[in-house]
Amino acid sequence: MTHKCRKQDMLLRGSIGKALVWFALPLLGSSFIQLLYNTVDLIFIGNYIGKSASAAVGSSGLILTCLVGFITGISVGAGVVAAQYYGAGDRKNLQDAVHTAMALACIGGVLLMAAGLLLAPFILQWLRVPADIYPLSLTYIRIYFISILPMVLYNMGSAVLRAHGDSRRPLLYLAAGAALNIFLDWLFVAVFPWGVAGASWATTISQSLSAVLMIVHLLRTGREYRVCIRKLRVHKHQMLRIVKLGIPAGVQASLLTISNMVVQFYINGFGENAMAAFTGYFKVENFMYLPILAFGQAMVSFVGQNVGAGQLERVKKGVRTGLLLGIGCTLVISAAVLLSRYYLFRMFYPEPEVIACGMQIIVITAPLYFIYVFIEVLSGAVRGAGASLAPMAVAIGNLCVLRTVLLAVMVPLWNSVQAIAVIYPITWTTTALSLFLYYRYFQRRRMAQVMQHG
């Protein structure tokens, strides 16, 4: 066996801790680059065009975030199916699953792109975009919808590679697109006065580069997940498995984004200082969340491969190891954030009132942020084993419904931004506890069924 094969199969054998860390690091890098993608356009637009253009881009942020979350969720389903077949050594079904996934990506990407281009005016009207920025918003969102097809292709291809233990190539292809995005933003916005359209075209071209690099690799690789154009077709059994696992994950991501708008409604009620403080807090929280997300994504591929290989004891050890690594990493980051909290908020805002408000928020949430590790790792483990509906139901019930109820009850009783802040760790705890109880049930009753019928 070559060194390359050993590296690709590290999730199936050898040190679990080392495998999870080395697999999660590129995922962490990919998440960081995704954050970079989301901010570079706004940086150039805000500095070179103005606040009206920034508002135009921000006005469509909700629908675009929901769409990206849904696409990512569908790709999770494809990744789990491919990982299980890879772990089982079932080359025939693996090939069928990969070609079904890429065929669905082509069909779904074209349909979403066409629907977005046609429905863009109605979407913006539904979002009540002000008339003075409506033309700019329409220009931005229509060009952005052209990037949906390459975005779907890249995400589906990334899921296939990660299912086979390769998280490095998706990072490299995404990094190439991000570097091009920065250059094109400078060229189209700062050098050529193309405004919002230039920023949107920069994103579309950059995402297309990542997709092209991914497709070229899938067409030319010598590994078992190689894609042949003439074999692209939708196999019913594989499609049903991918959709069954992917749609709940996509719906969950979309609904969580919408629920954040409910939280924003209550934040806005405390005025500009609170709004600015929470905006700064969410920026800081993003970087606290990235390592947790990476371990959760790694768990999907790890459990998927090992369930396929019938290595249930390794699955159990992997979940425990993932939890310990994630908690340790998060506690270190949370401590660093708490120690430097004044300077972190000072970096975003000079106003003492905003800084004071931000520190009130972060001293409540940061010490308990490690709870989120249980949510991501256990969700990833259950999804990797082939069950996606339960994590969706738990997340929606706690992070959407319960959080909304608590906001409605606690904010009027405790008229402070701290009332909003304290609701986060409460709902993290209820979500983590629900997932832990389901995971224990799943371990005892369902894992054997999943292996038997998967």
C-alpha positions in Angstrom: 0.0 0.0 0.0 1.4 3.4 -1.0 1.8 6.3 1.3 -0.9 8.2 -0.6 -3.4 5.4 0.0 -2.6 5.3 3.7 -3.2 9.1 3.9 -6.5 8.8 2.1 -7.6 6.0 4.4 -6.6 7.6 7.7 -10.2 7.9 8.8 -10.6 4.2 8.7 -7.4 3.1 10.5 -4.7 4.4 12.7 -4.8 7.1 15.3 -8.3 8.6 15.6 -7.2 11.9 17.1 -4.5 12.5 14.5 -6.9 11.6 11.7 -9.6 14.0 12.9 -7.1 16.8 13.4 -5.5 16.5 10.0 -8.8 16.1 8.3 -10.4 19.0 10.2 -7.6 21.5 9.6 -8.3 22.0 5.8 -12.0 22.2 6.7 -11.2 25.0 9.1 -9.3 26.7 6.3 -12.2 26.3 3.9 -14.6 27.9 6.4 -12.3 30.8 7.0 -12.1 31.4 3.3 -15.9 31.3 3.0 -15.9 34.1 5.6 -13.4 36.0 3.5 -15.6 35.6 0.5 -18.6 37.1 2.4 -16.6 40.1 3.5 -14.3 41.1 0.7 -17.2 42.4 -1.6 -18.5 44.5 1.3 -15.1 45.9 2.0 -14.5 47.1 -1.5 -18.1 48.3 -2.0 -18.1 50.2 1.3 -14.8 51.9 0.6 -15.1 52.6 -3.1 -18.8 53.0 -3.9 -20.6 54.0 -0.7 -23.3 53.0 1.9 -26.1 52.8 -0.7 -24.3 50.1 -2.6 -23.4 48.3 0.7 -27.1 48.4 1.7 -28.0 47.0 -1.7 -25.7 44.1 -1.2 -26.9 43.5 2.4 -30.5 43.7 1.5 -30.3 40.3 -0.4 -28.1 38.7 2.2 -30.9 36.7 3.9 -32.1 34.9 0.8 -28.6 34.2 -0.4 -27.5 32.8 2.9 -30.6 30.6 3.0 -29.8 29.4 -0.5 -26.2 28.6 0.2 -27.2 26.8 3.4 -29.7 24.6 1.5 -27.1 23.8 -1.2 -24.5 22.9 1.4 -27.1 20.6 3.1 -27.8 18.7 0.0 -24.1 18.1 -0.6 -23.9 16.7 3.0 -26.3 14.0 1.9 -24.2 13.1 -1.1 -21.1 13.0 1.1 -22.6 10.6 3.6 -23.7 8.2 1.0 -20.4 8.2 -0.8 -18.5 7.8 2.5 -20.5 4.8 3.5 -19.9 3.0 0.2 -16.2 3.9 0.3 -15.9 2.5 3.8 -17.7 -0.7 2.7 -15.5 -1.0 -0.4 -18.6 -1.1 -2.6 -17.2 0.3 -5.9 -20.3 -0.2 -8.0 -22.7 1.7 -5.7 -20.0 4.3 -5.0 -19.7 5.0 -8.7 -23.5 5.2 -9.1 -23.7 7.5 -6.1 -21.0 9.9 -7.4 -22.5 10.1 -10.8 -26.0 10.6 -9.4 -24.7 13.4 -7.1 -23.0 15.2 -10.0 -26.0 14.8 -12.2 -28.3 16.2 -9.5 -25.8 19.1 -9.1 -26.1 19.9 -12.8 -29.8 19.7 -12.9 -30.5 21.4 -9.6 -27.9 24.2 -10.3 -29.5 25.0 -13.7 -33.0 25.1 -12.2 -32.0 27.2 -9.2 -30.1 29.6 -11.5 -33.0 30.0 -13.9 -35.6 30.4 -11.1 -33.4 33.0 -9.4 -32.9 35.1 -12.5 -36.7 35.1 -13.2 -37.9 35.6 -9.6 -35.2 38.1 -8.4 -37.6 41.1 -8.7 -40.3 39.3 -6.7 -37.8 38.2 -4.0 -36.6 41.8 -3.5 -40.2 43.1 -3.3 -41.0 40.4 -0.7 -38.0 41.5 1.3 -39.3 45.1 1.1 -36.1 46.5 -0.4 -36.3 50.3 -0.4 -37.0 51.9 -3.8 -33.8 54.0 -3.8 -31.5 50.9 -3.7 -33.8 48.5 -5.6 -32.0 48.8 -9.0 -28.6 48.1 -7.4 -30.0 45.2 -5.4 -31.6 43.7 -8.5 -28.3 44.0 -10.4 -26.3 42.3 -7.7 -28.7 39.4 -7.0 -29.2 38.6 -10.7 -25.5 38.3 -11.4 -25.0 36.4 -8.2 -27.6 33.8 -9.2 -25.5 33.0 -12.3 -22.9 31.7 -9.8 -25.4 29.2 -8.3 -24.5 26.5 -10.9 -20.7 26.6 -10.2 -21.4 26.9 -6.5 -23.5 23.7 -6.5 -20.9 21.8 -8.6 -18.1 22.8 -6.3 -20.0 21.9 -3.1 -21.1 18.5 -4.5 -17.6 17.7 -5.7 -16.2 18.8 -2.3 -18.6 16.4 -0.6 -17.4 13.5 -2.8 -13.7 14.3 -2.1 -14.2 14.7 1.7 -16.2 11.4 1.7 -13.0 9.7 0.5 -10.8 11.4 3.2 -9.5 14.3 1.1 -10.3 17.7 2.6 -7.1 19.3 1.2 -8.1 19.7 -2.4 -11.4 21.4 -1.7 -9.4 23.9 0.4 -6.9 24.5 -2.4 -9.6 25.0 -5.1 -11.5 27.4 -2.8 -8.4 29.3 -1.9 -7.6 29.8 -5.6 -11.1 31.2 -6.1 -10.8 33.5 -3.1 -7.5 34.9 -4.3 -9.0 35.6 -7.7 -12.0 37.2 -6.0 -9.8 39.7 -4.1 -8.0 40.6 -7.4 -11.2 41.0 -9.4 -12.9 43.0 -6.7 -9.9 45.4 -6.8 -10.0 45.4 -10.6 -13.8 45.7 -11.2 -14.6 48.0 -8.3 -11.4 50.1 -7.5 -9.9 50.3 -11.0 -12.9 50.0 -13.3 -16.0 51.9 -12.0 -18.3 48.9 -12.4 -19.8 49.3 -9.0 -22.1 46.6 -7.5 -22.2 44.7 -10.8 -18.4 44.5 -10.8 -18.4 43.0 -7.3 -21.0 40.5 -8.2 -19.2 39.4 -11.4 -16.0 39.1 -9.3 -17.8 36.6 -7.0 -19.3 34.7 -10.0 -16.1 34.3 -11.9 -14.1 33.3 -8.8 -16.6 30.6 -7.8 -16.6 29.4 -11.4 -12.8 28.9 -11.1 -13.2 26.8 -8.0 -15.8 24.7 -9.7 -13.7 24.2 -12.9 -10.7 23.1 -10.8 -13.0 20.6 -8.9 -14.6 19.2 -12.1 -11.2 18.8 -13.9 -9.9 16.8 -10.9 -13.0 14.6 -10.8 -12.7 13.9 -14.6 -9.0 13.1 -14.5 -8.4 11.4 -11.1 -7.5 7.7 -11.1 -9.3 7.0 -7.9 -12.6 5.2 -7.5 -14.7 8.4 -7.4 -13.7 9.4 -11.0 -16.5 11.0 -13.0 -17.1 10.0 -16.6 -19.4 12.4 -18.5 -21.1 9.5 -20.4 -22.1 7.9 -17.1 -23.8 10.9 -15.6 -27.4 9.9 -14.8 -29.7 9.8 -11.9 -29.9 6.4 -10.2 -33.2 6.3 -8.3 -32.0 4.4 -5.2 -29.0 6.7 -4.9 -31.0 9.8 -5.5 -33.5 8.9 -2.8 -30.7 8.3 -0.3 -29.0 11.6 -1.1 -32.2 13.5 -0.9 -33.4 11.8 2.3 -30.1 12.8 4.0 -29.5 16.2 2.3 -32.9 17.9 2.4 -33.3 17.9 6.2 -29.7 19.3 6.5 -30.5 22.0 3.9 -33.9 22.9 5.5 -32.2 23.2 8.9 -29.6 25.6 7.7 -32.2 27.8 5.9 -34.6 27.9 8.9 -31.8 28.8 11.3 -30.9 31.7 9.1 -34.5 32.9 9.2 -34.7 32.5 13.0 -31.7 34.8 13.3 -33.9 37.5 11.8 -36.3 37.1 14.8 -33.4 37.6 17.2 -32.4 40.7 15.2 -35.9 42.1 15.7 -35.4 42.0 19.5 -31.9 43.3 19.2 -33.1 46.3 17.2 -35.5 47.2 20.0 -32.6 48.2 22.2 -31.2 50.8 19.8 -28.1 51.5 17.9 -25.5 50.7 20.6 -27.0 47.2 21.1 -27.2 46.7 17.3 -23.6 47.6 16.9 -22.5 45.5 19.9 -24.3 42.4 18.6 -22.9 43.0 15.1 -19.4 43.0 16.6 -20.1 40.0 18.8 -21.3 37.9 15.8 -18.1 38.8 14.0 -16.1 37.5 16.9 -18.3 34.5 17.4 -17.8 33.4 13.7 -14.1 32.8 14.5 -15.0 30.9 17.7 -17.4 28.8 15.7 -15.1 27.8 12.8 -13.1 25.1 14.7 -16.3 23.6 16.1 -17.8 23.5 12.6 -14.6 21.8 11.2 -14.8 19.0 13.8 -18.5 18.6 13.0 -17.9 18.3 9.3 -15.0 15.9 9.9 -17.3 13.7 12.0 -19.7 13.3 9.1 -17.0 11.7 6.9 -15.3 9.8 9.7 -18.6 8.1 10.9 -19.8 7.6 7.3 -16.7 5.7 6.3 -16.5 3.6 9.5 -20.2 2.7 9.5 -19.7 1.5 5.9 -16.7 -0.5 7.0 -18.7 -2.0 10.0 -16.3 -0.5 12.5 -18.8 0.5 15.2 -16.3 0.6 18.1 -14.1 3.0 16.1 -17.2 5.1 15.5 -17.8 5.3 19.3 -14.2 6.1 20.0 -14.2 8.7 17.2 -17.2 10.6 18.6 -15.6 10.7 22.1 -12.3 11.9 20.6 -14.0 14.5 18.5 -15.9 15.9 21.5 -12.7 16.1 23.6 -10.7 17.7 20.9 -13.5 20.2 20.1 -14.1 21.1 23.7 -10.4 21.6 24.4 -9.9 23.8 21.4 -13.0 25.8 22.1 -12.1 26.4 25.8 -8.7 27.8 24.7 -10.2 30.1 22.1 -13.0 31.2 24.5 -10.4 32.1 27.2 -8.4 34.1 24.7 -11.6 35.9 23.6 -12.5 36.7 27.2 -9.1 38.0 28.1 -9.0 40.3 25.0 -12.7 41.2 24.8 -12.1 44.9 25.3 -9.6 45.1 22.5 -11.7 42.9 20.2 -14.7 45.3 20.4 -12.4 48.3 20.3 -11.2 47.0 16.9 -14.7 47.4 15.5 -16.0 50.4 17.4 -14.4 53.3 19.2 -17.6 54.3 21.2 -17.3 53.3 24.9 -21.1 52.6 25.1 -20.9 50.0 22.3 -17.8 48.4 23.8 -19.4 48.1 27.2 -22.6 46.6 25.7 -20.5 44.1 23.7 -18.6 43.0 26.8 -21.9 42.4 28.6 -22.8 40.0 25.9 -19.6 38.1 25.5 -19.0 37.4 29.2 -22.3 35.5 29.2 -21.8 33.5 26.0 -18.1 32.8 25.6 -17.5 30.8 28.8 -20.3 28.4 27.7 -19.5 28.3 24.0 -18.0 24.8 24.4 -21.6 23.5 24.6 -21.8 24.1 20.9 -19.2 21.3 20.3 -21.8 18.7 21.4 -24.3 20.1 18.9 -22.0 19.9 15.9 -20.1 16.7 16.7 -23.2 14.7 17.6 -25.2 16.1 14.7 -22.3 15.1 12.4 -22.0 11.7 13.9 -25.8 10.9 13.5 -25.8 12.3 9.9 -22.7 10.3 9.0 -24.5 7.2 10.2 -27.3 8.0 7.8 -30.0 9.8 9.9 -30.6 13.4 9.0 -34.2 14.1 10.1 -33.6 13.9 13.8 -30.8 16.5 14.0 -33.0 18.8 11.9 -36.0 18.3 14.2 -33.9 18.9 17.3 -32.2 22.0 15.9 -35.5 23.6 14.7 -37.3 22.7 17.9 -34.7 24.3 20.2 -32.7 26.9 18.2 -35.8 28.2 16.3 -39.0 27.5 18.2 -37.8 27.5 21.8 -35.5 30.4 21.2 -38.3 32.5 19.8 -40.6 31.6 22.8 -37.9 32.5 25.3 -37.2 35.8 23.5 -40.9 36.7 23.7 -41.0 35.8 27.4 -37.7 37.0 28.8 -37.0 40.2 26.9 -40.1 42.0 28.3 -39.4 40.7 31.8 -35.6 41.5 31.8 -35.4 44.6 29.7 -31.7 44.3 28.8 -29.4 43.0 26.1 -28.3 40.4 28.6 -31.7 38.8 28.3 -31.0 38.1 24.7 -27.4 37.0 25.4 -28.4 34.5 28.1 -31.0 32.8 25.8 -28.1 31.6 23.5 -26.5 29.2 26.1 -29.9 28.1 27.3 -30.9 26.9 23.9 -27.4 25.5 23.2 -27.8 23.4 26.3 -31.3 22.1 25.5 -30.2 21.3 21.9 -27.0 19.5 23.1 -28.9 17.5 25.7 -31.6 16.5 23.1 -28.9 15.4 20.6 -27.0 13.5 23.3 -30.2 11.5 24.3 -31.0 10.8 20.7 -27.4 9.7 20.0 -27.5 7.3 22.9 -30.8 5.8 21.6 -29.3 5.7 18.1 -26.2 3.9 19.3 -28.3 1.2 21.0 -31.1 0.7 18.6 -30.5 2.2 15.2 -26.9 1.7 14.2 -27.3 -1.9 13.3 -30.4 -1.2 11.3 -28.6 1.6 9.4 -25.7 -0.8 8.5 -28.1 -3.6 7.6 -30.3 -1.5 5.3 -27.9 1.2 4.2 
